[in-house]
């Protein structure tokens, strides 16, 4: 499988987030999967690609031209696609990938997660989505989504489009079983 990983590019995230990224990349490569990600070489983005390459995994990066200098494009990637903007980036990542794992991250990560989540709910794709959050970073987000469901702003079945996971194995098993 080609697995997209949405994750942080901020250099101020805790070391535990970076370690999780490296471990996820290493494990998905160990299982024979290819990594599709945002193409950056810093923070969690860099760690997930280094992790994949530590097990001889193929890494396919997609980065907007404007961010090449900001996120420091990963020059060791197996493939790098430099695209026009974020919309093109997300579209190509979706096209290239067979499934998606979102790690804790900021606005960019959430944007990627929500867009792919809405696309699945609306039937634009049937690819599996996992949110890997072993350190409970997204607890408040999960609570807010439950509150929106309880208040009838999220429709029945929308939350079931993703699997919330506590371990790398659980997230990869979810993607592989689809």
C-alpha positions as CSV (number, residue, x, y, z in Angstrom):
1,X,0.0,0.0,0.0
2,X,0.9,3.6,-0.5
3,X,0.1,5.3,2.9
4,X,-0.2,9.0,3.2
5,X,0.8,10.4,6.6
6,X,-0.4,13.9,7.6
7,X,1.8,15.4,10.3
8,X,3.4,18.4,11.8
9,X,6.1,20.5,10.2
10,X,6.5,22.8,13.3
11,X,9.9,22.5,14.9
12,X,8.4,23.3,18.3
13,X,6.4,20.1,18.8
14,X,7.4,17.7,21.6
15,X,10.1,15.1,21.0
16,X,7.5,12.4,21.5
17,X,5.7,13.6,18.4
18,X,8.9,13.3,16.4
19,X,9.7,9.9,17.8
20,X,6.2,8.7,16.9
21,X,6.7,9.9,13.3
22,X,10.0,8.1,13.0
23,X,8.5,4.9,14.5
24,X,5.5,5.0,12.2
25,X,7.7,5.5,9.1
26,X,9.9,2.7,10.1
27,X,7.0,0.3,10.7
28,X,5.2,1.1,7.6
29,X,8.3,0.4,5.5
30,X,9.0,-2.8,7.5
31,X,5.6,-4.0,6.4
32,X,6.4,-3.2,2.8
33,X,4.3,-0.1,2.4
34,X,5.4,3.1,0.7
35,X,5.2,6.5,2.4
36,X,3.4,9.5,0.8
37,X,3.8,12.7,2.7
38,X,4.2,16.4,2.4
39,X,7.8,16.3,1.3
40,X,9.3,18.2,4.2
41,X,12.6,17.3,5.9
42,X,11.9,19.0,9.3
43,X,10.0,18.1,12.4
44,X,7.6,15.1,12.3
45,X,7.5,15.3,8.5
46,X,11.2,14.7,8.3
47,X,11.2,12.0,11.0
48,X,8.4,10.0,9.3
49,X,10.4,9.9,6.0
50,X,13.7,9.1,7.8
51,X,12.0,6.4,9.6
52,X,10.7,4.9,6.4
53,X,14.1,5.1,4.8
54,X,15.7,3.4,7.9
55,X,13.9,0.3,6.7
56,X,14.7,0.8,3.0
57,X,11.2,2.2,2.4
58,X,10.1,4.2,-0.6
59,X,9.2,7.9,0.2
60,X,7.1,10.0,-2.1
61,X,6.9,13.7,-1.2
62,X,4.5,16.3,-2.5
63,X,5.3,19.9,-1.7
64,X,4.1,23.2,-3.0
65,X,6.7,25.4,-4.7
66,X,6.2,28.1,-2.1
67,X,7.1,25.8,0.8
68,X,10.2,24.2,-0.7
69,X,12.4,26.6,1.3
70,X,10.1,26.8,4.4
71,X,9.7,23.1,5.0
72,X,13.1,22.3,3.6
73,X,12.3,19.8,0.9
74,X,13.6,16.3,1.7
75,X,16.3,15.8,-0.9
76,X,16.7,12.2,0.1
77,X,13.1,11.3,-0.9
78,X,12.7,8.5,-3.5
79,X,10.4,10.9,-5.4
80,X,9.5,14.6,-4.9
81,X,6.6,16.2,-6.7
82,X,6.8,20.0,-6.6
83,X,3.3,21.4,-7.1
84,X,1.7,24.8,-7.5
85,X,-0.3,25.1,-4.2
86,X,-1.9,23.4,-1.3
87,X,-4.9,22.3,-3.2
88,X,-2.8,20.6,-5.8
89,X,-0.7,19.0,-3.0
90,X,-3.7,17.5,-1.3
91,X,-5.2,16.3,-4.5
92,X,-2.0,14.5,-5.6
93,X,-1.5,13.0,-2.1
94,X,-5.1,11.7,-2.3
95,X,-4.5,10.3,-5.8
96,X,-1.2,8.6,-5.0
97,X,-2.4,7.0,-1.7
98,X,-4.3,3.9,-0.8
99,X,-5.0,5.0,2.8
100,X,-4.3,7.8,5.3
101,X,-2.9,8.2,8.8
102,X,-3.1,11.5,10.6
103,X,-0.7,12.2,13.4
104,X,-1.2,15.1,15.8
105,X,-0.4,18.4,14.1
106,X,-1.5,22.0,13.5
107,X,-3.8,23.7,11.1
108,X,-2.2,22.1,8.0
109,X,-2.5,18.6,9.4
110,X,-6.1,19.3,10.4
111,X,-6.9,20.7,7.0
112,X,-5.6,17.6,5.3
113,X,-7.4,15.3,7.7
114,X,-10.7,17.1,7.4
115,X,-10.6,17.3,3.6
116,X,-9.9,13.6,3.2
117,X,-12.5,12.8,5.8
118,X,-15.2,14.8,4.1
119,X,-14.2,13.2,0.7
120,X,-14.7,9.8,2.2
121,X,-18.0,10.7,3.8
122,X,-19.3,12.2,0.5
123,X,-18.2,9.1,-1.5
124,X,-15.4,10.7,-3.5
125,X,-13.2,7.8,-2.2
126,X,-13.4,4.8,0.0
127,X,-9.9,4.8,1.3
128,X,-9.4,4.0,5.0
129,X,-8.4,6.8,7.4
130,X,-6.8,6.5,10.8
131,X,-6.0,9.1,13.4
132,X,-2.9,7.9,15.4
133,X,-2.9,9.7,18.7
134,X,-1.2,7.6,21.5
135,X,-0.5,10.7,23.6
136,X,-4.1,12.0,23.6
137,X,-3.1,15.3,21.9
138,X,-6.4,15.4,20.1
139,X,-8.6,14.6,23.1
140,X,-10.2,18.1,23.0
141,X,-10.8,17.7,19.2
142,X,-12.5,14.4,19.7
143,X,-14.6,15.8,22.5
144,X,-15.6,18.8,20.2
145,X,-16.6,16.4,17.4
146,X,-18.7,14.3,19.8
147,X,-20.3,17.5,21.0
148,X,-21.1,18.6,17.4
149,X,-22.6,15.1,16.8
150,X,-24.7,15.4,19.9
151,X,-26.0,18.8,18.8
152,X,-26.8,17.5,15.3
153,X,-24.2,19.4,13.4
154,X,-22.3,16.3,12.4
155,X,-24.5,13.7,10.7
156,X,-24.8,10.2,11.8
157,X,-22.0,8.1,10.3
158,X,-19.6,10.9,9.8
159,X,-17.4,10.0,12.9
160,X,-17.4,6.4,11.9
161,X,-15.5,7.3,8.7
162,X,-12.2,7.4,10.6
163,X,-10.6,5.1,13.2
164,X,-9.0,6.6,16.3
165,X,-6.0,4.6,17.2
166,X,-3.6,4.4,20.1
167,X,-0.8,2.4,18.5
168,X,1.0,2.2,15.2
169,X,0.0,-1.5,14.8
170,X,-3.7,-0.6,15.3
171,X,-3.5,2.1,12.7
172,X,-1.7,0.0,10.1
173,X,-4.0,-3.0,10.7
174,X,-7.0,-0.7,10.1
175,X,-5.6,0.5,6.8
176,X,-4.5,-3.0,5.7
177,X,-7.9,-4.6,6.5
178,X,-9.7,-2.3,4.0
